[in-house]
Amino acid sequence: MKNEDPLLQVVAEVFGLNVEEVDDSSSQDTIRKWDSLGMINLISEIELRFDVQFDLAELVLFKNVGIIRTLLLEKGVSFD
């Protein structure tokens, strides 16, 4: 079954993974390419795709995909 979750798709694309390899617990600890440059690329792509902007206080919270999802929900992004 192919996962159609747009956030998981973005994370997979940025880090060169199959979407099935990404879930809300995915983090710097589980994704080898999620280093400082990877984080910049991820932030840029998320802001572009979801038409949002994060401030520095929010960016320091980017510990895993689940937290990023929560921040996006708080900005009005819907995953339905």
N, CA, C and O atoms as a DFTB+ gen file, in Angstrom:
320 C
 N C O
     1  1       0.848      -1.175       0.000
     2  2       0.000       0.000       0.000
     3  2       0.893       1.238       0.000
     4  3       1.811       1.341       0.814
     5  1       0.635       2.160      -0.890
     6  2       1.418       3.372      -0.982
     7  2       0.862       4.426      -0.050
     8  3      -0.343       4.677      -0.039
     9  1       1.728       5.041       0.729
    10  2       1.308       6.063       1.668
    11  2       1.158       7.387       0.930
    12  3       2.084       7.825       0.247
    13  1       0.004       8.023       1.061
    14  2      -0.254       9.284       0.378
    15  2      -0.116      10.490       1.303
    16  3      -0.494      11.597       0.919
    17  1       0.410      10.308       2.498
    18  2       0.583      11.397       3.449
    19  2       1.585      12.405       2.884
    20  3       2.740      12.054       2.642
    21  1       1.153      13.665       2.670
    22  2       2.041      14.636       2.021
    23  2       3.289      14.964       2.836
    24  3       4.345      15.208       2.253
    25  1       3.201      14.978       4.154
    26  2       4.386      15.258       4.962
    27  2       5.399      14.126       4.849
    28  3       6.596      14.374       4.698
    29  1       4.931      12.902       4.921
    30  2       5.841      11.766       4.787
    31  2       6.484      11.749       3.406
    32  3       7.651      11.384       3.264
    33  1       5.729      12.140       2.398
    34  2       6.276      12.199       1.044
    35  2       7.398      13.229       0.946
    36  3       8.431      12.971       0.329
    37  1       7.191      14.405       1.560
    38  2       8.225      15.438       1.530
    39  2       9.489      14.944       2.217
    40  3      10.587      15.090       1.679
    41  1       9.342      14.365       3.392
    42  2      10.501      13.871       4.136
    43  2      11.231      12.812       3.313
    44  3      12.458      12.832       3.217
    45  1      10.482      11.899       2.728
    46  2      11.093      10.847       1.913
    47  2      11.848      11.444       0.729
    48  3      12.968      11.025       0.438
    49  1      11.255      12.410       0.049
    50  2      11.912      13.029      -1.109
    51  2      13.190      13.752      -0.709
    52  3      14.220      13.605      -1.368
    53  1      13.128      14.529       0.363
    54  2      14.291      15.299       0.794
    55  2      15.459      14.386       1.143
    56  3      16.610      14.700       0.839
    57  1      15.165      13.263       1.777
    58  2      16.233      12.385       2.242
    59  2      16.468      11.170       1.348
    60  3      17.246      10.285       1.702
    61  1      15.806      11.117       0.197
    62  2      16.049      10.047      -0.754
    63  2      15.615       8.679      -0.252
    64  3      16.306       7.682      -0.463
    65  1      14.467       8.638       0.413
    66  2      13.939       7.394       0.964
    67  2      12.652       7.001       0.265
    68  3      12.045       7.811      -0.436
    69  1      12.237       5.760       0.457
    70  2      10.893       5.351       0.069
    71  2       9.948       5.855       1.147
    72  3      10.290       5.830       2.329
    73  1       8.778       6.307       0.760
    74  2       7.835       6.867       1.729
    75  2       7.476       5.854       2.817
    76  3       7.150       6.234       3.941
    77  1       7.536       4.570       2.482
    78  2       7.226       3.523       3.460
    79  2       8.265       3.449       4.582
    80  3       8.018       2.842       5.624
    81  1       9.430       4.072       4.363
    82  2      10.484       4.077       5.372
    83  2      10.335       5.210       6.381
    84  3      11.116       5.296       7.328
    85  1       9.346       6.077       6.192
    86  2       9.178       7.272       7.015
    87  2       7.866       7.187       7.783
    88  3       6.836       6.802       7.230
    89  1       7.913       7.552       9.063
    90  2       6.696       7.671       9.864
    91  2       6.895       8.803      10.860
    92  3       7.930       9.470      10.839
    93  1       5.925       9.025      11.726
    94  2       5.995      10.151      12.649
    95  2       7.148      10.053      13.640
    96  3       7.532      11.063      14.228
    97  1       7.704       8.873      13.837
    98  2       8.836       8.741      14.757
    99  2      10.184       8.932      14.062
   100  3      11.225       8.920      14.720
   101  1      10.175       9.106      12.759
   102  2      11.426       9.313      12.026
   103  2      12.091      10.605      12.496
   104  3      11.434      11.627      12.697
   105  1      13.426      10.530      12.667
   106  2      14.163      11.656      13.234
   107  2      15.616      11.616      12.768
   108  3      15.998      10.795      11.934
   109  1      16.412      12.521      13.326
   110  2      17.842      12.521      13.041
   111  2      18.490      11.211      13.474
   112  3      19.507      10.800      12.916
   113  1      17.905      10.567      14.456
   114  2      18.451       9.298      14.951
   115  2      18.162       8.122      14.016
   116  3      18.874       7.118      14.039
   117  1      17.118       8.249      13.197
   118  2      16.721       7.122      12.346
   119  2      16.971       7.356      10.857
   120  3      16.929       6.417      10.063
   121  1      17.230       8.611      10.480
   122  2      17.491       8.942       9.073
   123  2      18.916       9.462       8.962
   124  3      19.226      10.556       9.435
   125  1      19.765       8.684       8.346
   126  2      21.197       8.995       8.259
   127  2      21.468      10.356       7.629
   128  3      22.360      11.073       8.084
   129  1      20.723      10.723       6.600
   130  2      20.977      11.983       5.891
   131  2      20.380      13.209       6.587
   132  3      20.529      14.328       6.095
   133  1      19.706      13.011       7.728
   134  2      19.090      14.128       8.441
   135  2      20.164      14.809       9.293
   136  3      20.159      14.703      10.519
   137  1      21.075      15.500       8.630
   138  2      22.117      16.262       9.295
   139  2      21.761      17.743       9.182
   140  3      20.624      18.070       8.839
   141  1      22.696      18.641       9.459
   142  2      22.368      20.067       9.438
   143  2      21.948      20.540       8.041
   144  3      21.004      21.319       7.913
   145  1      22.628      20.084       7.012
   146  2      22.233      20.461       5.650
   147  2      20.894      19.834       5.290
   148  3      20.053      20.480       4.664
   149  1      20.694      18.591       5.678
   150  2      19.412      17.933       5.445
   151  2      18.277      18.663       6.127
   152  3      17.182      18.775       5.576
   153  1      18.536      19.163       7.334
   154  2      17.503      19.914       8.063
   155  2      17.130      21.190       7.311
   156  3      15.950      21.526       7.205
   157  1      18.121      21.895       6.793
   158  2      17.845      23.108       6.022
   159  2      17.006      22.773       4.798
   160  3      16.038      23.473       4.499
   161  1      17.367      21.716       4.092
   162  2      16.602      21.305       2.914
   163  2      15.184      20.906       3.292
   164  3      14.235      21.229       2.577
   165  1      15.032      20.205       4.412
   166  2      13.710      19.782       4.861
   167  2      12.850      20.988       5.211
   168  3      11.692      21.058       4.798
   169  1      13.386      21.920       5.951
   170  2      12.642      23.123       6.332
   171  2      12.209      23.881       5.081
   172  3      11.048      24.273       4.961
   173  1      13.125      24.086       4.166
   174  2      12.813      24.825       2.935
   175  2      11.698      24.151       2.148
   176  3      10.772      24.812       1.677
   177  1      11.790      22.845       2.010
   178  2      10.791      22.118       1.221
   179  2       9.427      22.118       1.914
   180  3       8.400      22.267       1.252
   181  1       9.406      21.953       3.227
   182  2       8.139      21.978       3.964
   183  2       7.495      23.352       3.853
   184  3       6.293      23.452       3.609
   185  1       8.279      24.414       4.029
   186  2       7.715      25.759       3.928
   187  2       7.156      26.015       2.530
   188  3       6.100      26.630       2.383
   189  1       7.854      25.550       1.520
   190  2       7.397      25.717       0.139
   191  2       6.129      24.915      -0.133
   192  3       5.148      25.461      -0.636
   193  1       6.142      23.649       0.190
   194  2       5.008      22.769      -0.135
   195  2       3.737      23.110       0.626
   196  3       2.637      23.020       0.081
   197  1       3.890      23.503       1.893
   198  2       2.710      23.748       2.723
   199  2       2.403      25.232       2.881
   200  3       1.482      25.600       3.609
   201  1       3.170      26.090       2.202
   202  2       2.974      27.538       2.219
   203  2       2.898      28.074       3.649
   204  3       1.951      28.766       4.022
   205  1       3.917      27.737       4.436
   206  2       4.014      28.199       5.818
   207  2       5.426      28.739       6.042
   208  3       6.325      28.549       5.223
   209  1       5.588      29.411       7.166
   210  2       6.913      29.867       7.586
   211  2       7.067      29.541       9.051
   212  3       6.133      29.702       9.836
   213  1       8.240      29.085       9.416
   214  2       8.547      28.757      10.798
   215  2       9.512      29.795      11.349
   216  3      10.397      30.276      10.642
   217  1       9.326      30.133      12.626
   218  2      10.301      31.012      13.261
   219  2      11.339      30.146      13.984
   220  3      11.189      28.928      14.078
   221  1      12.372      30.783      14.481
   222  2      13.482      30.054      15.098
   223  2      13.024      29.209      16.278
   224  3      13.499      28.089      16.463
   225  1      12.106      29.738      17.076
   226  2      11.612      28.984      18.236
   227  2      10.930      27.689      17.808
   228  3      11.019      26.681      18.509
   229  1      10.257      27.709      16.672
   230  2       9.615      26.496      16.154
   231  2      10.648      25.534      15.571
   232  3      10.543      24.320      15.748
   233  1      11.626      26.071      14.889
   234  2      12.616      25.221      14.225
   235  2      13.426      24.387      15.211
   236  3      13.820      23.265      14.890
   237  1      13.678      24.914      16.399
   238  2      14.440      24.127      17.368
   239  2      13.634      22.938      17.881
   240  3      14.191      22.034      18.504
   241  1      12.329      22.933      17.623
   242  2      11.464      21.822      18.035
   243  2      11.451      20.684      17.027
   244  3      10.910      19.618      17.319
   245  1      12.030      20.879      15.853
   246  2      12.019      19.880      14.777
   247  2      12.846      18.653      15.170
   248  3      13.949      18.458      14.658
   249  1      12.327      17.839      16.062
   250  2      13.050      16.656      16.536
   251  2      12.650      15.387      15.787
   252  3      13.455      14.467      15.638
   253  1      11.404      15.342      15.317
   254  2      10.939      14.188      14.540
   255  2       9.763      14.607      13.682
   256  3       9.261      15.724      13.813
   257  1       9.328      13.734      12.818
   258  2       8.256      14.044      11.877
   259  2       6.944      14.322      12.607
   260  3       6.173      15.177      12.171
   261  1       6.676      13.627      13.695
   262  2       5.444      13.849      14.456
   263  2       5.358      15.263      15.002
   264  3       4.295      15.884      14.962
   265  1       6.467      15.775      15.511
   266  2       6.480      17.151      16.015
   267  2       6.283      18.137      14.873
   268  3       5.562      19.123      15.026
   269  1       6.907      17.884      13.745
   270  2       6.725      18.749      12.574
   271  2       5.253      18.743      12.167
   272  3       4.698      19.790      11.834
   273  1       4.624      17.580      12.191
   274  2       3.198      17.476      11.848
   275  2       2.362      18.331      12.802
   276  3       1.461      19.046      12.364
   277  1       2.654      18.262      14.088
   278  2       1.917      19.053      15.077
   279  2       2.076      20.544      14.813
   280  3       1.105      21.298      14.889
   281  1       3.294      20.970      14.503
   282  2       3.526      22.378      14.196
   283  2       2.758      22.806      12.945
   284  3       2.213      23.908      12.896
   285  1       2.719      21.950      11.954
   286  2       1.959      22.264      10.742
   287  2       0.465      22.343      11.038
   288  3      -0.221      23.230      10.530
   289  1      -0.036      21.431      11.846
   290  2      -1.457      21.474      12.229
   291  2      -1.776      22.779      12.943
   292  3      -2.828      23.375      12.710
   293  1      -0.875      23.225      13.812
   294  2      -1.067      24.488      14.527
   295  2      -1.105      25.677      13.566
   296  3      -1.695      26.711      13.879
   297  1      -0.482      25.532      12.411
   298  2      -0.490      26.587      11.392
   299  2      -1.661      26.453      10.424
   300  3      -1.758      27.201       9.451
   301  1      -2.546      25.501      10.694
   302  2      -3.744      25.355       9.874
   303  2      -3.632      24.386       8.724
   304  3      -4.557      24.285       7.918
   305  1      -2.527      23.669       8.622
   306  2      -2.365      22.673       7.563
   307  2      -3.208      21.451       7.923
   308  3      -3.168      20.974       9.057
   309  1      -3.964      20.952       6.960
   310  2      -4.806      19.782       7.165
   311  2      -4.196      18.580       6.465
   312  3      -3.687      18.693       5.351
   313  1      -4.250      17.442       7.116
   314  2      -3.729      16.200       6.530
   315  2      -4.843      15.226       6.195
   316  3      -4.587      14.032       6.044
   317  1      -6.064      15.703       6.075
   318  2      -7.220      14.839       5.747
   319  2      -7.250      14.505       4.282
   320  3      -8.146      13.793       3.829
